[in-house]
Amino acid sequence: MCDPPLRTLKSGKLESYPAEVNGLSRQGLFAQVRFRAQGDGSRGALVDPRKSKLFGGGSELRVQKLDMTKDERGDDGKPGIVEGTLEFHLDSRVSTNGEYLLEYGGLGAYRPKLRLNMQRKATTFQRQVSKFLGGYLAKEWETAADRPGGEAEAFEMERIENGLQLPEVPQQERANDCGFFVLEQILQVLQLAPEALRALAQASPEEVAELPWPSQRQVTRRKSKLRDGLGELFKAAREEGTGDVEVLIKKNAELRRLIQSALWDGPDFSEAVGRWVESKRPKFTVEDLEKMPSKELRSLCIQYGVLPSGSLERSSMMEALKPKATAPPPPQPPPNGDGATNTHGGQADFLAGAPFSKEDLDSMPSRTLKTLCIQRGVLPHGMAERTDLVEALQKFATKASTSKTSSPTRCSDPPQVPACRHKL
C-alpha cells in the first residue's frame, strides 16, 4: 500500500495532469498496480494506461490486462479521469520482494518514474489457512494420549499465524499447476529425516529460500512422469484384473521401479538440507561434553540425530556424541621473553597458534585464512570467498597487530623537524 499515494505529472511539470499509484500486489506471476489519473482538459485527453510499463527483476513488462473502474479520457477543454488496475505478467524467477519501477503512460510520458518497494506479507487467505491449521493442531494436542509429561498447558493457536513464513521460492507460470507445485514440494520434504525436518522448521525465510525448491521446469517434468506412471498402472490393472495399487506394485517389480522413478529424481534436496543442518549445528569438543549438563547433552543428541533409544543416562549420551566432536584448537604459545610473538621467517607463525589482528587477516594469503578457519571450526559452507574467510575469523582477532616487528624510532631530517636534536 502506498500511503500517501505515489504521484507523478504529465511531462514532469503539468500539475493539472497528475497520476497516482496507491498500491502494488503480487499473486504468483501476476503483478497488479492500482492507479488513478486525471486532467483538466487544458492539454487534451488523458494517455492510454495500457501504454504503461513496469520494470522488475531486470525485465521490461507490458500491460497484459486493464480493469477500469472509471474511464473518462476527456479532451481539449473537457476534464477526464481514469482509475483501475494494471496487470503485468512476470517470469517465475522474478522475486516478490524488492523494487519495481513504473513508467505510467509509457516511456517519458510522466515524470518522475514511480519506485514501488514490495515487502511480502501474508494474504487474507494465508492467514485464514494458518488459523484453521492452528485450530487443528490445538485439537490434536488436547486429545493426544501420549503427550510428553501427561497434562500440559493448552496449545496456542496464534503460534501458527504468528510464525507464518513467506520465503522467496519459484512461482508457477501456469494457472493450473498449483497442485503440482504442492505435490512436488511434498515429495522433496518426504526425503528428509525427522531431525532434518525439525531443524528446517527453525530456519529463517532467507535460509529456506536458499534450498533447491522445484522450479516450473521441474514441475513440468514431474507432470510428464506422473502421467506415464499412471498410464502404466492402468495398463497393469487391466492385465491383472484388479485396481489395488499395493497389490500391483508388490507383484510387478518392473512396475514398482517405474512408479518409484516417477516420484523421485535423486537426493539433491535432502543433501542440500543436510549441508545446511550441518552448518547450523553447534561445534564442541570432548572436553566440552564433560562440562555440559544432561539437558544440553540431550539437546545435542537430538540435533545430531544420535539420541540413544531407551537409556538416557549421561554416559550414554556422551558416548553417542563423541564421534561428532571436533578436535580442540591448538594451544596458544606464550610470548617470547621480549614480549614479541613467536615468528617464522620474520612473520608471526599464525598456523602454530600465534594471535593475529584484523590487519593481519587482510594481509594473509587465502590458503592461510582457510587453514585458520579449519583449525577453529568456522570454515564457511560451500565456495567461500576470501571476504567470507576473513569475516569468519574476525571474532578470533586481537585488537593490535602482532605480526610486524617494531623498528627503532628515527628522527626526521632537520628540514622536516627542525627542532629534532636526539642522538641515534
C-alpha positions in Angstrom: 0.0 0.0 0.0 1.2 3.5 -0.9 0.0 5.9 1.8 0.1 8.6 0.7 -0.1 7.6 -2.9 2.9 8.0 -5.1 2.5 10.9 -7.5 3.8 11.8 -11.0 3.0 14.5 -13.5 2.5 14.5 -17.3 5.7 15.7 -19.0 7.1 16.1 -15.4 5.6 19.5 -14.9 1.8 19.7 -15.6 0.2 19.9 -12.1 -3.2 19.8 -13.9 -2.4 16.3 -15.2 -1.4 14.2 -12.2 -1.3 10.4 -11.9 -1.2 8.5 -8.6 -0.4 4.9 -7.6 -1.8 3.7 -4.3 -0.7 0.0 -4.3 1.2 -2.9 -5.8 0.5 -6.5 -5.2 1.9 -9.8 -6.4 -0.1 -13.0 -6.8 2.2 -15.7 -8.2 3.4 -14.4 -11.6 0.9 -11.5 -11.7 1.7 -8.0 -10.6 -1.2 -5.6 -10.2 -0.8 -1.8 -9.9 -3.7 0.3 -8.7 -3.7 3.8 -10.3 -5.7 7.0 -10.7 -5.0 9.7 -13.3 -6.9 12.9 -14.1 -6.6 16.1 -16.2 -8.4 19.4 -16.5 -8.6 19.4 -20.3 -6.0 22.1 -20.9 -3.7 19.7 -22.7 -6.1 17.3 -24.3 -7.2 13.8 -23.4 -5.5 11.5 -20.9 -3.0 9.0 -22.2 -4.0 5.4 -22.5 -3.0 3.5 -19.3 -2.2 0.4 -21.5 1.0 2.1 -22.6 2.4 1.9 -19.1 5.5 -0.3 -18.4 6.8 -2.0 -15.3 10.4 -2.8 -14.7 11.4 -5.6 -12.2 14.0 -8.3 -11.9 15.8 -7.0 -14.9 12.8 -7.3 -17.2 10.6 -4.8 -19.0 7.0 -5.7 -18.7 4.0 -4.6 -20.7 0.4 -4.4 -19.6 -1.4 -7.7 -20.1 -4.8 -6.7 -18.6 -6.5 -3.5 -17.7 -9.5 -3.4 -15.3 -11.1 0.1 -15.3 -13.5 1.4 -12.6 -13.6 4.9 -14.2 -12.8 5.5 -17.9 -13.4 9.1 -18.9 -10.4 10.2 -21.1 -11.6 13.8 -21.6 -10.4 16.0 -24.5 -9.4 19.6 -25.2 -11.5 21.7 -22.8 -13.1 18.6 -21.3 -11.7 17.2 -18.0 -11.0 13.5 -17.7 -10.4 10.8 -15.1 -9.3 7.2 -15.3 -9.0 4.7 -12.5 -8.4 1.0 -12.2 -5.8 -1.8 -12.1 -2.9 -2.6 -14.4 -1.9 -6.2 -14.6 1.6 -7.4 -15.7 2.8 -11.0 -16.1 6.3 -11.7 -14.7 8.8 -14.5 -15.1 8.8 -17.1 -12.3 12.3 -16.2 -11.4 11.5 -12.5 -10.5 11.5 -12.2 -6.7 8.4 -10.9 -5.0 10.3 -8.7 -2.7 12.3 -5.8 -4.0 11.9 -2.6 -6.1 9.7 -2.2 -9.1 9.8 0.9 -11.5 6.6 2.1 -13.1 6.6 4.3 -16.2 2.9 5.4 -16.3 1.6 6.1 -19.8 4.7 4.9 -21.5 8.4 5.9 -21.6 8.8 9.6 -20.7 5.1 10.3 -20.7 5.0 11.1 -16.9 7.8 12.2 -14.6 9.2 11.2 -12.2 9.3 7.4 -12.6 7.5 5.7 -9.7 9.5 3.4 -7.5 7.5 0.8 -5.7 9.0 -1.3 -3.0 7.4 -4.6 -2.3 7.6 -6.3 1.1 6.0 -9.7 1.2 3.1 -10.1 3.7 0.6 -12.8 4.4 -2.6 -12.5 2.4 -6.0 -12.8 4.0 -6.3 -16.3 2.6 -2.9 -17.4 4.0 -3.8 -16.0 7.4 -7.1 -17.9 7.3 -5.3 -21.2 6.4 -2.9 -20.7 9.3 -5.8 -20.1 11.6 -7.5 -23.4 10.6 -4.3 -25.2 10.8 -3.7 -23.8 14.3 -7.1 -25.0 15.4 -6.5 -28.5 14.0 -3.2 -28.7 15.9 -4.7 -27.4 19.1 -7.4 -30.2 18.9 -4.8 -32.8 18.2 -2.8 -31.5 21.2 -5.8 -31.8 23.5 -6.6 -35.3 22.5 -3.1 -36.8 22.3 -2.8 -39.6 24.8 1.0 -39.9 24.6 1.8 -36.2 25.1 5.1 -35.8 26.9 4.6 -35.2 30.6 0.9 -36.0 30.6 -1.1 -32.9 31.3 0.3 -29.7 29.8 -0.8 -26.2 29.0 -3.1 -25.6 26.1 -1.8 -25.3 22.6 -1.7 -21.6 21.5 -3.4 -21.4 18.1 -1.8 -18.0 17.4 1.6 -19.6 17.3 0.9 -20.8 13.8 -0.2 -17.5 12.4 2.5 -15.6 14.2 5.1 -18.0 13.0 4.0 -17.9 9.3 7.0 -17.5 7.0 6.9 -16.5 3.3 10.2 -17.4 1.7 11.1 -16.4 -1.8 10.6 -19.6 -3.9 9.9 -20.2 -7.6 6.4 -19.2 -8.7 4.2 -21.2 -11.0 3.9 -19.9 -14.6 0.6 -21.7 -15.3 -2.7 -21.2 -13.6 -3.4 -25.0 -13.2 0.0 -26.0 -11.8 -0.6 -25.1 -8.1 -1.5 -28.6 -7.1 1.6 -30.0 -8.8 3.8 -27.5 -7.1 2.4 -28.5 -3.7 2.9 -32.2 -4.6 6.5 -31.7 -5.8 7.4 -29.8 -2.6 5.8 -32.6 -0.5 7.9 -35.2 -2.4 11.0 -33.2 -1.6 10.2 -32.9 2.1 9.4 -36.6 2.4 13.1 -37.2 1.7 14.1 -35.7 5.0 15.0 -37.5 8.2 13.0 -36.4 11.2 15.9 -34.4 12.8 16.4 -32.5 9.5 12.7 -31.7 9.3 12.8 -30.4 12.9 15.8 -28.2 12.1 14.2 -26.9 8.9 11.2 -25.8 11.0 13.5 -23.4 12.8 15.0 -21.9 9.6 14.5 -18.2 8.6 12.7 -17.4 5.3 16.0 -16.4 3.8 17.5 -19.8 4.7 14.5 -21.7 3.4 14.7 -19.8 0.1 18.3 -20.9 -0.5 17.2 -24.5 -0.8 16.7 -26.1 -4.2 12.9 -25.9 -4.3 11.2 -27.1 -7.5 11.1 -24.7 -10.5 8.4 -24.6 -13.2 10.6 -26.7 -15.4 11.0 -29.4 -12.7 7.2 -29.4 -12.1 6.5 -29.8 -15.8 8.9 -32.8 -15.9 7.2 -34.3 -12.9 3.7 -34.0 -14.5 5.0 -35.9 -17.5 6.5 -38.6 -15.3 3.3 -38.9 -13.3 1.2 -39.2 -16.4 3.4 -42.0 -17.7 3.4 -43.8 -14.4 -0.3 -43.6 -14.1 -0.7 -45.0 -17.6 1.5 -48.0 -16.6 -0.7 -48.5 -13.5 -3.9 -48.6 -15.5 -2.3 -50.9 -18.0 -1.2 -53.3 -15.3 -4.7 -53.1 -13.6 -6.4 -54.2 -16.9 -3.9 -57.1 -17.3 -4.2 -58.3 -13.7 -7.9 -57.6 -13.3 -7.5 -55.5 -10.1 -7.3 -51.8 -9.2 -5.4 -52.4 -5.9 -2.2 -50.4 -6.4 -0.5 -52.0 -3.5 -1.1 -55.5 -4.9 0.1 -54.4 -8.4 3.4 -52.9 -7.3 4.2 -55.7 -5.0 3.6 -58.3 -7.7 5.4 -56.5 -10.5 9.0 -55.4 -9.8 9.3 -53.5 -13.1 6.1 -51.5 -12.4 7.4 -50.7 -8.9 10.6 -49.4 -10.4 8.7 -47.2 -12.9 6.5 -45.7 -10.1 9.5 -45.0 -7.9 11.3 -43.2 -10.8 8.1 -41.2 -11.4 8.2 -40.0 -7.8 11.9 -39.5 -7.1 14.8 -37.8 -9.0 17.6 -38.2 -6.5 18.7 -37.0 -3.1 19.7 -33.4 -4.2 17.2 -31.7 -1.9 17.9 -33.9 1.2 21.6 -33.4 0.7 21.2 -29.6 0.5 19.2 -29.6 3.7 21.8 -31.9 5.3 24.6 -29.4 4.4 22.5 -26.6 5.8 21.8 -28.5 9.0 25.4 -29.4 9.5 26.4 -25.7 9.1 24.0 -24.8 11.9 24.9 -27.5 14.4 26.9 -26.3 17.4 30.5 -27.4 17.4 32.0 -29.0 20.6 35.0 -30.9 21.8 35.1 -34.0 24.1 36.2 -31.7 26.9 33.1 -29.5 26.3 30.8 -32.6 26.7 32.2 -33.3 30.1 31.2 -29.8 31.3 27.7 -29.8 29.8 24.5 -30.5 31.9 22.5 -33.6 30.9 19.7 -31.4 29.4 22.2 -29.8 26.9 23.6 -33.2 26.1 20.2 -34.4 25.2 19.5 -31.4 23.0 22.8 -32.0 21.1 21.9 -35.7 20.6 18.6 -34.7 19.1 20.2 -32.1 16.8 22.8 -34.7 15.6 20.2 -37.5 15.4 22.1 -39.8 17.8 19.8 -39.8 20.8 20.2 -43.3 22.4 17.0 -45.3 22.5 15.8 -46.4 25.9 18.5 -45.2 28.2 19.1 -41.5 28.6 22.0 -41.8 31.0 24.6 -39.1 30.8 27.3 -41.6 29.9 25.3 -43.0 27.1 24.6 -39.6 25.6 28.3 -38.6 25.8 29.4 -41.8 24.0 26.8 -41.1 21.3 28.2 -37.6 20.8 31.9 -38.3 20.9 32.2 -39.3 17.2 30.7 -35.9 16.4 33.1 -33.9 18.5 35.7 -31.7 16.9 39.4 -31.5 17.7 40.3 -28.9 20.3 42.1 -25.8 18.9 45.9 -25.9 19.1 47.3 -24.3 22.3 48.4 -20.7 22.1 52.2 -20.4 22.5 53.3 -18.0 25.2 55.0 -14.8 24.1 58.8 -14.6 23.9 60.7 -13.0 26.8 61.0 -9.7 24.9 57.2 -9.5 24.5 57.2 -10.4 20.8 55.2 -13.3 19.4 56.8 -16.4 18.1 57.7 -15.8 14.5 58.6 -17.8 11.5 60.7 -16.3 8.8 60.2 -12.8 10.2 56.4 -13.1 10.4 54.1 -14.4 13.2 53.5 -18.1 12.9 49.7 -17.9 12.9 49.2 -21.6 12.0 51.2 -22.6 15.1 48.7 -20.6 17.2 50.2 -17.1 17.3 47.5 -14.4 17.8 46.5 -12.2 14.9 44.8 -8.9 14.4 42.2 -7.7 11.8 45.1 -6.1 9.9 46.9 -9.4 9.8 43.9 -11.1 8.3 43.8 -8.5 5.5 47.4 -9.3 4.5 47.3 -13.1 4.8 47.1 -15.4 1.7 43.8 -17.2 1.2 45.4 -20.6 1.9 46.4 -19.4 5.3 43.0 -18.0 6.0 41.3 -21.3 5.0 43.6 -23.3 7.3 42.9 -21.0 10.2 39.2 -21.4 9.6 39.6 -25.2 9.7 41.6 -25.1 12.9 39.0 -23.0 14.6 36.0 -24.9 13.2 34.5 -21.9 11.3 35.1 -22.8 7.7 32.2 -21.3 5.7 30.0 -23.7 3.8 30.3 -24.1 0.1 32.5 -22.0 -2.2 33.9 -19.4 0.3 35.3 -16.2 -1.0 38.3 -14.5 0.7 36.0 -12.0 2.4 33.9 -14.9 3.8 37.1 -16.4 5.4 38.1 -13.1 6.9 34.7 -12.4 8.3 34.6 -15.9 9.9 37.9 -15.2 11.6 37.1 -11.7 12.9 35.9 -12.9 16.3 39.3 -14.5 17.0 41.3 -11.4 16.1 43.2 -9.3 18.7 42.9 -5.5 18.8 46.6 -4.7 17.9 48.8 -6.2 15.3 51.5 -8.6 16.5 52.8 -9.8 13.2 55.1 -6.9 12.5 58.3 -6.4 14.5 58.8 -2.9 15.7 61.8 -0.9 14.5 63.7 1.9 16.3 62.2 5.3 16.0 64.2 7.6 13.8 64.1 11.3 13.8 63.2 13.0 10.6 65.7 15.1 8.7 66.2 18.6 10.0 64.2 20.3 7.2 61.0 18.3 8.2 61.5 18.6 12.0 64.0 21.4 12.7 63.7 21.0 16.5 64.8 17.4 16.5 68.1 17.1 18.4 68.0 13.4 19.7 71.1 11.2 19.2 70.6 7.9 17.5 
